[in-house]
Amino acid sequence: MTTVPADFRLEQNYPNPFNPSTSIDYALPRDSNVKLEVFNLIGERVRVLQDGWQNAGYHKVVFRANQLPSGVYTYRIQAGEFVETKKLMLVK
């Protein structure tokens, strides 16, 4: 039996700060078109981690930032009407 979350949720990445990779967990209470992106602090998209239809449930994405410079970044999820943004820090 698969557990379905009650609400949309975007968790804080772990570990944070990180080098060179970190995990981002999120929850979908219903099937949704999901876009999960990472941006630098001037708003430029540096990576698309997920872009497509996903089933309801708990999901995890690993963000590998080997080619990016140290600094603070944001990650944003859009799933249906749900939108949330959090910060993460890459330290090399």
KOLGU-4560 file (N, C-alpha, C; in nm, 3 decimals, padded with zeros to 5 digits):
<recs>
<n_xx: 00.085 n_yy: -00.119 n_zz: 00.000 ca_xx: 00.000 ca_yy: 00.000 ca_zz: 00.000 c_xx: 00.089 c_yy: 00.125 c_zz: 00.000 mol: A seq: 1 type: MET>
<n_xx: 00.063 n_yy: 00.216 n_zz: -00.091 ca_xx: 00.141 ca_yy: 00.339 ca_zz: -00.102 c_xx: 00.071 c_yy: 00.450 c_zz: -00.024 mol: A seq: 2 type: THR>
<n_xx: 00.150 n_yy: 00.523 n_zz: 00.054 ca_xx: 00.097 ca_yy: 00.635 ca_zz: 00.131 c_xx: 00.099 c_yy: 00.759 c_zz: 00.043 mol: A seq: 3 type: THR>
<n_xx: -00.013 n_yy: 00.831 n_zz: 00.043 ca_xx: -00.024 ca_yy: 00.955 ca_zz: -00.033 c_xx: -00.028 c_yy: 01.070 c_zz: 00.067 mol: A seq: 4 type: VAL>
<n_xx: 00.058 n_yy: 01.171 n_zz: 00.050 ca_xx: 00.058 ca_yy: 01.285 ca_zz: 00.143 c_xx: -00.072 c_yy: 01.364 c_zz: 00.136 mol: A seq: 5 type: PRO>
<n_xx: -00.103 n_yy: 01.433 n_zz: 00.244 ca_xx: -00.225 ca_yy: 01.513 ca_zz: 00.250 c_xx: -00.210 c_yy: 01.648 c_zz: 00.179 mol: A seq: 6 type: ALA>
<n_xx: -00.086 n_yy: 01.700 n_zz: 00.174 ca_xx: -00.061 ca_yy: 01.833 ca_zz: 00.118 c_xx: 00.061 c_yy: 01.832 c_zz: 00.027 mol: A seq: 7 type: ASP>
<n_xx: 00.068 n_yy: 01.932 n_zz: -00.062 ca_xx: 00.190 ca_yy: 01.956 ca_zz: -00.136 c_xx: 00.296 c_yy: 02.003 c_zz: -00.036 mol: A seq: 8 type: PHE>
<n_xx: 00.420 n_yy: 01.962 n_zz: -00.059 ca_xx: 00.527 ca_yy: 02.003 ca_zz: 00.032 c_xx: 00.661 c_yy: 02.000 c_zz: -00.040 mol: A seq: 9 type: ARG>
<n_xx: 00.743 n_yy: 02.101 n_zz: -00.012 ca_xx: 00.881 ca_yy: 02.106 ca_zz: -00.059 c_xx: 00.968 c_yy: 02.112 c_zz: 00.065 mol: A seq: 10 type: LEU>
<n_xx: 01.056 n_yy: 02.014 n_zz: 00.081 ca_xx: 01.142 ca_yy: 02.008 ca_zz: 00.200 c_xx: 01.271 c_yy: 02.086 c_zz: 00.176 mol: A seq: 11 type: GLU>
<n_xx: 01.337 n_yy: 02.121 n_zz: 00.286 ca_xx: 01.469 ca_yy: 02.183 ca_zz: 00.277 c_xx: 01.567 c_yy: 02.077 c_zz: 00.230 mol: A seq: 12 type: GLN>
<n_xx: 01.656 n_yy: 02.115 n_zz: 00.139 ca_xx: 01.754 ca_yy: 02.019 ca_zz: 00.088 c_xx: 01.844 c_yy: 01.969 c_zz: 00.201 mol: A seq: 13 type: ASN>
<n_xx: 01.900 n_yy: 01.851 n_zz: 00.184 ca_xx: 01.991 ca_yy: 01.794 ca_zz: 00.283 c_xx: 02.104 c_yy: 01.722 c_zz: 00.212 mol: A seq: 14 type: TYR>
<n_xx: 02.229 n_yy: 01.742 n_zz: 00.249 ca_xx: 02.273 ca_yy: 01.841 ca_zz: 00.349 c_xx: 02.271 c_yy: 01.983 c_zz: 00.291 mol: A seq: 15 type: PRO>
<n_xx: 02.276 n_yy: 02.078 n_zz: 00.381 ca_xx: 02.279 ca_yy: 02.219 ca_zz: 00.343 c_xx: 02.359 c_yy: 02.295 c_zz: 00.447 mol: A seq: 16 type: ASN>
<n_xx: 02.473 n_yy: 02.352 n_zz: 00.417 ca_xx: 02.542 ca_yy: 02.362 ca_zz: 00.289 c_xx: 02.585 c_yy: 02.224 c_zz: 00.237 mol: A seq: 17 type: PRO>
<n_xx: 02.617 n_yy: 02.219 n_zz: 00.107 ca_xx: 02.652 ca_yy: 02.092 ca_zz: 00.044 c_xx: 02.769 c_yy: 02.108 c_zz: -00.052 mol: A seq: 18 type: PHE>
<n_xx: 02.833 n_yy: 01.996 n_zz: -00.084 ca_xx: 02.938 ca_yy: 01.988 ca_zz: -00.185 c_xx: 02.963 c_yy: 01.841 c_zz: -00.214 mol: A seq: 19 type: ASN>
<n_xx: 02.948 n_yy: 01.792 n_zz: -00.332 ca_xx: 02.897 ca_yy: 01.858 ca_zz: -00.452 c_xx: 02.751 c_yy: 01.825 c_zz: -00.480 mol: A seq: 20 type: PRO>
<n_xx: 02.686 n_yy: 01.741 n_zz: -00.395 ca_xx: 02.547 ca_yy: 01.704 ca_zz: -00.424 c_xx: 02.461 c_yy: 01.712 c_zz: -00.299 mol: A seq: 21 type: SER>
<n_xx: 02.331 n_yy: 01.728 n_zz: -00.321 ca_xx: 02.234 ca_yy: 01.738 ca_zz: -00.213 c_xx: 02.103 c_yy: 01.676 c_zz: -00.260 mol: A seq: 22 type: THR>
<n_xx: 02.019 n_yy: 01.635 n_zz: -00.164 ca_xx: 01.889 ca_yy: 01.575 ca_zz: -00.196 c_xx: 01.777 c_yy: 01.674 c_zz: -00.168 mol: A seq: 23 type: SER>
<n_xx: 01.679 n_yy: 01.676 n_zz: -00.257 ca_xx: 01.560 ca_yy: 01.759 ca_zz: -00.240 c_xx: 01.439 c_yy: 01.667 c_zz: -00.243 mol: A seq: 24 type: ILE>
<n_xx: 01.362 n_yy: 01.667 n_zz: -00.134 ca_xx: 01.242 ca_yy: 01.585 ca_zz: -00.121 c_xx: 01.118 c_yy: 01.672 c_zz: -00.138 mol: A seq: 25 type: ASP>
<n_xx: 01.015 n_yy: 01.616 n_zz: -00.199 ca_xx: 00.888 ca_yy: 01.686 ca_zz: -00.210 c_xx: 00.774 c_yy: 01.586 c_zz: -00.212 mol: A seq: 26 type: TYR>
<n_xx: 00.655 n_yy: 01.637 n_zz: -00.180 ca_xx: 00.537 ca_yy: 01.552 ca_zz: -00.168 c_xx: 00.425 c_yy: 01.606 c_zz: -00.257 mol: A seq: 27 type: ALA>
<n_xx: 00.357 n_yy: 01.513 n_zz: -00.325 ca_xx: 00.246 ca_yy: 01.548 ca_zz: -00.412 c_xx: 00.121 c_yy: 01.472 c_zz: -00.366 mol: A seq: 28 type: LEU>
<n_xx: 00.015 n_yy: 01.542 n_zz: -00.324 ca_xx: -00.106 ca_yy: 01.473 ca_zz: -00.280 c_xx: -00.190 c_yy: 01.418 c_zz: -00.396 mol: A seq: 29 type: PRO>
<n_xx: -00.160 n_yy: 01.463 n_zz: -00.517 ca_xx: -00.230 ca_yy: 01.411 ca_zz: -00.636 c_xx: -00.134 c_yy: 01.417 c_zz: -00.755 mol: A seq: 30 type: ARG>
<n_xx: -00.165 n_yy: 01.341 n_zz: -00.858 ca_xx: -00.085 ca_yy: 01.342 ca_zz: -00.980 c_xx: -00.076 c_yy: 01.487 c_zz: -01.031 mol: A seq: 31 type: ASP>
<n_xx: 00.044 n_yy: 01.528 n_zz: -01.070 ca_xx: 00.065 ca_yy: 01.668 ca_zz: -01.108 c_xx: 00.175 c_yy: 01.681 c_zz: -01.212 mol: A seq: 32 type: SER>
<n_xx: 00.166 n_yy: 01.788 n_zz: -01.289 ca_xx: 00.277 ca_yy: 01.828 ca_zz: -01.375 c_xx: 00.374 c_yy: 01.906 c_zz: -01.286 mol: A seq: 33 type: ASN>
<n_xx: 00.496 n_yy: 01.857 n_zz: -01.272 ca_xx: 00.592 ca_yy: 01.913 ca_zz: -01.177 c_xx: 00.710 c_yy: 01.976 c_zz: -01.251 mol: A seq: 34 type: VAL>
<n_xx: 00.745 n_yy: 02.096 n_zz: -01.209 ca_xx: 00.867 ca_yy: 02.160 ca_zz: -01.258 c_xx: 00.948 c_yy: 02.200 c_zz: -01.135 mol: A seq: 35 type: LYS>
<n_xx: 01.069 n_yy: 02.145 n_zz: -01.125 ca_xx: 01.160 ca_yy: 02.174 ca_zz: -01.015 c_xx: 01.288 c_yy: 02.230 c_zz: -01.076 mol: A seq: 36 type: LEU>
<n_xx: 01.320 n_yy: 02.357 n_zz: -01.043 ca_xx: 01.431 ca_yy: 02.427 ca_zz: -01.105 c_xx: 01.521 c_yy: 02.489 c_zz: -01.000 mol: A seq: 37 type: GLU>
<n_xx: 01.649 n_yy: 02.510 n_zz: -01.037 ca_xx: 01.746 ca_yy: 02.577 ca_zz: -00.951 c_xx: 01.788 c_yy: 02.706 c_zz: -01.021 mol: A seq: 38 type: VAL>
<n_xx: 01.797 n_yy: 02.815 n_zz: -00.941 ca_xx: 01.832 ca_yy: 02.946 ca_zz: -00.993 c_xx: 01.948 c_yy: 03.005 c_zz: -00.913 mol: A seq: 39 type: PHE>
<n_xx: 02.030 n_yy: 03.089 n_zz: -00.978 ca_xx: 02.129 ca_yy: 03.165 ca_zz: -00.903 c_xx: 02.059 c_yy: 03.288 c_zz: -00.844 mol: A seq: 40 type: ASN>
<n_xx: 02.132 n_yy: 03.367 n_zz: -00.767 ca_xx: 02.068 ca_yy: 03.478 ca_zz: -00.697 c_xx: 02.029 c_yy: 03.596 c_zz: -00.785 mol: A seq: 41 type: LEU>
<n_xx: 02.071 n_yy: 03.596 n_zz: -00.911 ca_xx: 02.023 ca_yy: 03.702 ca_zz: -01.000 c_xx: 01.908 c_yy: 03.651 c_zz: -01.088 mol: A seq: 42 type: ILE>
<n_xx: 01.857 n_yy: 03.533 n_zz: -01.053 ca_xx: 01.737 ca_yy: 03.482 ca_zz: -01.118 c_xx: 01.758 c_yy: 03.399 c_zz: -01.243 mol: A seq: 43 type: GLY>
<n_xx: 01.883 n_yy: 03.369 n_zz: -01.277 ca_xx: 01.909 ca_yy: 03.286 ca_zz: -01.395 c_xx: 01.891 c_yy: 03.138 c_zz: -01.359 mol: A seq: 44 type: GLU>
<n_xx: 01.817 n_yy: 03.067 n_zz: -01.443 ca_xx: 01.800 ca_yy: 02.923 ca_zz: -01.420 c_xx: 01.932 c_yy: 02.853 c_zz: -01.451 mol: A seq: 45 type: ARG>
<n_xx: 01.980 n_yy: 02.773 n_zz: -01.356 ca_xx: 02.105 ca_yy: 02.700 ca_zz: -01.377 c_xx: 02.082 c_yy: 02.551 c_zz: -01.398 mol: A seq: 46 type: VAL>
<n_xx: 01.964 n_yy: 02.501 n_zz: -01.361 ca_xx: 01.937 ca_yy: 02.358 ca_zz: -01.379 c_xx: 01.787 c_yy: 02.332 c_zz: -01.369 mol: A seq: 47 type: ARG>
<n_xx: 01.738 n_yy: 02.241 n_zz: -01.451 ca_xx: 01.602 ca_yy: 02.188 ca_zz: -01.439 c_xx: 01.617 c_yy: 02.046 c_zz: -01.386 mol: A seq: 48 type: VAL>
<n_xx: 01.562 n_yy: 02.021 n_zz: -01.267 ca_xx: 01.576 ca_yy: 01.890 ca_zz: -01.203 c_xx: 01.460 c_yy: 01.797 c_zz: -01.235 mol: A seq: 49 type: LEU>
<n_xx: 01.343 n_yy: 01.854 n_zz: -01.261 ca_xx: 01.225 ca_yy: 01.775 ca_zz: -01.295 c_xx: 01.134 c_yy: 01.861 c_zz: -01.381 mol: A seq: 50 type: GLN>
<n_xx: 01.081 n_yy: 01.803 n_zz: -01.488 ca_xx: 00.987 ca_yy: 01.876 ca_zz: -01.573 c_xx: 00.899 c_yy: 01.774 c_zz: -01.641 mol: A seq: 51 type: ASP>
<n_xx: 00.784 n_yy: 01.747 n_zz: -01.579 ca_xx: 00.693 ca_yy: 01.650 ca_zz: -01.637 c_xx: 00.591 c_yy: 01.598 c_zz: -01.538 mol: A seq: 52 type: GLY>
<n_xx: 00.510 n_yy: 01.507 n_zz: -01.585 ca_xx: 00.401 ca_yy: 01.451 ca_zz: -01.507 c_xx: 00.456 c_yy: 01.352 c_zz: -01.405 mol: A seq: 53 type: TRP>
<n_xx: 00.407 n_yy: 01.361 n_zz: -01.280 ca_xx: 00.447 ca_yy: 01.266 ca_zz: -01.176 c_xx: 00.326 c_yy: 01.220 c_zz: -01.098 mol: A seq: 54 type: GLN>
<n_xx: 00.331 n_yy: 01.097 n_zz: -01.053 ca_xx: 00.224 ca_yy: 01.042 ca_zz: -00.972 c_xx: 00.227 c_yy: 01.099 c_zz: -00.831 mol: A seq: 55 type: ASN>
<n_xx: 00.112 n_yy: 01.097 n_zz: -00.765 ca_xx: 00.103 ca_yy: 01.138 ca_zz: -00.625 c_xx: 00.198 c_yy: 01.053 c_zz: -00.541 mol: A seq: 56 type: ALA>
<n_xx: 00.253 n_yy: 01.113 n_zz: -00.436 ca_xx: 00.341 ca_yy: 01.040 ca_zz: -00.346 c_xx: 00.460 c_yy: 01.124 c_zz: -00.305 mol: A seq: 57 type: GLY>
<n_xx: 00.560 n_yy: 01.057 n_zz: -00.250 ca_xx: 00.682 ca_yy: 01.122 ca_zz: -00.203 c_xx: 00.793 c_yy: 01.102 c_zz: -00.306 mol: A seq: 58 type: TYR>
<n_xx: 00.864 n_yy: 01.209 n_zz: -00.336 ca_xx: 00.967 ca_yy: 01.206 ca_zz: -00.440 c_xx: 01.097 c_yy: 01.266 c_zz: -00.388 mol: A seq: 59 type: HIS>
<n_xx: 01.209 n_yy: 01.221 n_zz: -00.447 ca_xx: 01.341 ca_yy: 01.272 ca_zz: -00.411 c_xx: 01.421 c_yy: 01.292 c_zz: -00.539 mol: A seq: 60 type: LYS>
<n_xx: 01.491 n_yy: 01.407 n_zz: -00.546 ca_xx: 01.579 ca_yy: 01.438 ca_zz: -00.657 c_xx: 01.717 c_yy: 01.470 c_zz: -00.599 mol: A seq: 61 type: VAL>
<n_xx: 01.821 n_yy: 01.421 n_zz: -00.663 ca_xx: 01.957 ca_yy: 01.455 ca_zz: -00.623 c_xx: 02.008 c_yy: 01.563 c_zz: -00.718 mol: A seq: 62 type: VAL>
<n_xx: 02.051 n_yy: 01.673 n_zz: -00.659 ca_xx: 02.106 ca_yy: 01.786 ca_zz: -00.734 c_xx: 02.258 c_yy: 01.779 c_zz: -00.724 mol: A seq: 63 type: PHE>
<n_xx: 02.323 n_yy: 01.759 n_zz: -00.838 ca_xx: 02.469 ca_yy: 01.755 ca_zz: -00.846 c_xx: 02.518 c_yy: 01.887 c_zz: -00.906 mol: A seq: 64 type: ARG>
<n_xx: 02.599 n_yy: 01.959 n_zz: -00.830 ca_xx: 02.640 ca_yy: 02.093 ca_zz: -00.869 c_xx: 02.790 c_yy: 02.102 c_zz: -00.897 mol: A seq: 65 type: ALA>
<n_xx: 02.847 n_yy: 01.996 n_zz: -00.951 ca_xx: 02.992 ca_yy: 01.990 ca_zz: -00.976 c_xx: 03.043 c_yy: 02.107 c_zz: -01.060 mol: A seq: 66 type: ASN>
<n_xx: 02.964 n_yy: 02.151 n_zz: -01.158 ca_xx: 03.010 ca_yy: 02.253 ca_zz: -01.252 c_xx: 02.975 c_yy: 02.396 c_zz: -01.209 mol: A seq: 67 type: GLN>
<n_xx: 02.911 n_yy: 02.412 n_zz: -01.095 ca_xx: 02.868 ca_yy: 02.545 ca_zz: -01.051 c_xx: 02.964 c_yy: 02.603 c_zz: -00.948 mol: A seq: 68 type: LEU>
<n_xx: 02.977 n_yy: 02.735 n_zz: -00.942 ca_xx: 03.061 ca_yy: 02.797 ca_zz: -00.840 c_xx: 02.993 c_yy: 02.797 c_zz: -00.703 mol: A seq: 69 type: PRO>
<n_xx: 03.073 n_yy: 02.811 n_zz: -00.599 ca_xx: 03.019 ca_yy: 02.824 ca_zz: -00.464 c_xx: 02.923 c_yy: 02.941 c_zz: -00.458 mol: A seq: 70 type: SER>
<n_xx: 02.822 n_yy: 02.931 n_zz: -00.372 ca_xx: 02.730 ca_yy: 03.042 ca_zz: -00.355 c_xx: 02.594 c_yy: 02.996 c_zz: -00.309 mol: A seq: 71 type: GLY>
<n_xx: 02.505 n_yy: 03.093 n_zz: -00.295 ca_xx: 02.367 ca_yy: 03.067 ca_zz: -00.255 c_xx: 02.282 c_yy: 03.058 c_zz: -00.381 mol: A seq: 72 type: VAL>
<n_xx: 02.197 n_yy: 02.958 n_zz: -00.385 ca_xx: 02.105 ca_yy: 02.934 ca_zz: -00.495 c_xx: 01.964 c_yy: 02.919 c_zz: -00.439 mol: A seq: 73 type: TYR>
<n_xx: 01.865 n_yy: 02.927 n_zz: -00.524 ca_xx: 01.728 ca_yy: 02.897 ca_zz: -00.482 c_xx: 01.677 c_yy: 02.782 c_zz: -00.567 mol: A seq: 74 type: THR>
<n_xx: 01.584 n_yy: 02.706 n_zz: -00.511 ca_xx: 01.516 ca_yy: 02.604 ca_zz: -00.589 c_xx: 01.367 c_yy: 02.623 c_zz: -00.573 mol: A seq: 75 type: TYR>
<n_xx: 01.294 n_yy: 02.604 n_zz: -00.684 ca_xx: 01.150 ca_yy: 02.632 ca_zz: -00.686 c_xx: 01.076 c_yy: 02.514 c_zz: -00.748 mol: A seq: 76 type: ARG>
<n_xx: 00.967 n_yy: 02.479 n_zz: -00.682 ca_xx: 00.879 ca_yy: 02.376 ca_zz: -00.737 c_xx: 00.748 c_yy: 02.441 c_zz: -00.779 mol: A seq: 77 type: ILE>
<n_xx: 00.698 n_yy: 02.398 n_zz: -00.893 ca_xx: 00.564 ca_yy: 02.434 ca_zz: -00.939 c_xx: 00.493 c_yy: 02.303 c_zz: -00.968 mol: A seq: 78 type: GLN>
<n_xx: 00.383 n_yy: 02.279 n_zz: -00.896 ca_xx: 00.303 ca_yy: 02.158 ca_zz: -00.916 c_xx: 00.156 c_yy: 02.198 c_zz: -00.907 mol: A seq: 79 type: ALA>
<n_xx: 00.092 n_yy: 02.208 n_zz: -01.023 ca_xx: -00.045 ca_yy: 02.259 ca_zz: -01.024 c_xx: -00.045 c_yy: 02.403 c_zz: -00.975 mol: A seq: 80 type: GLY>
<n_xx: -00.129 n_yy: 02.432 n_zz: -00.876 ca_xx: -00.137 ca_yy: 02.566 ca_zz: -00.819 c_xx: -00.031 c_yy: 02.590 c_zz: -00.712 mol: A seq: 81 type: GLU>
<n_xx: 00.039 n_yy: 02.485 n_zz: -00.671 ca_xx: 00.139 ca_yy: 02.495 ca_zz: -00.564 c_xx: 00.271 c_yy: 02.546 c_zz: -00.618 mol: A seq: 82 type: PHE>
<n_xx: 00.325 n_yy: 02.651 n_zz: -00.555 ca_xx: 00.456 ca_yy: 02.705 ca_zz: -00.588 c_xx: 00.528 c_yy: 02.735 c_zz: -00.457 mol: A seq: 83 type: VAL>
<n_xx: 00.652 n_yy: 02.690 n_zz: -00.444 ca_xx: 00.731 ca_yy: 02.719 ca_zz: -00.325 c_xx: 00.878 c_yy: 02.728 c_zz: -00.363 mol: A seq: 84 type: GLU>
<n_xx: 00.950 n_yy: 02.817 n_zz: -00.294 ca_xx: 01.092 ca_yy: 02.839 ca_zz: -00.320 c_xx: 01.169 c_yy: 02.830 c_zz: -00.189 mol: A seq: 85 type: THR>
<n_xx: 01.288 n_yy: 02.769 n_zz: -00.195 ca_xx: 01.377 ca_yy: 02.761 ca_zz: -00.079 c_xx: 01.519 c_yy: 02.791 c_zz: -00.125 mol: A seq: 86 type: LYS>
<n_xx: 01.606 n_yy: 02.821 n_zz: -00.027 ca_xx: 01.747 ca_yy: 02.850 ca_zz: -00.056 c_xx: 01.834 c_yy: 02.731 c_zz: -00.024 mol: A seq: 87 type: LYS>
<n_xx: 01.945 n_yy: 02.719 n_zz: -00.098 ca_xx: 02.048 ca_yy: 02.621 ca_zz: -00.066 c_xx: 02.184 c_yy: 02.683 c_zz: -00.088 mol: A seq: 88 type: LEU>
<n_xx: 02.286 n_yy: 02.627 n_zz: -00.024 ca_xx: 02.420 ca_yy: 02.685 ca_zz: -00.032 c_xx: 02.522 c_yy: 02.581 c_zz: -00.073 mol: A seq: 89 type: MET>
<n_xx: 02.593 n_yy: 02.611 n_zz: -00.182 ca_xx: 02.700 ca_yy: 02.527 ca_zz: -00.232 c_xx: 02.832 c_yy: 02.583 c_zz: -00.183 mol: A seq: 90 type: LEU>
<n_xx: 02.911 n_yy: 02.500 n_zz: -00.114 ca_xx: 03.041 ca_yy: 02.541 ca_zz: -00.060 c_xx: 03.147 c_yy: 02.447 c_zz: -00.115 mol: A seq: 91 type: VAL>
<n_xx: 03.241 n_yy: 02.502 n_zz: -00.189 ca_xx: 03.349 ca_yy: 02.419 ca_zz: -00.246 c_xx: 03.480 c_yy: 02.446 c_zz: -00.176 mol: A seq: 92 type: LYS>
</recs>
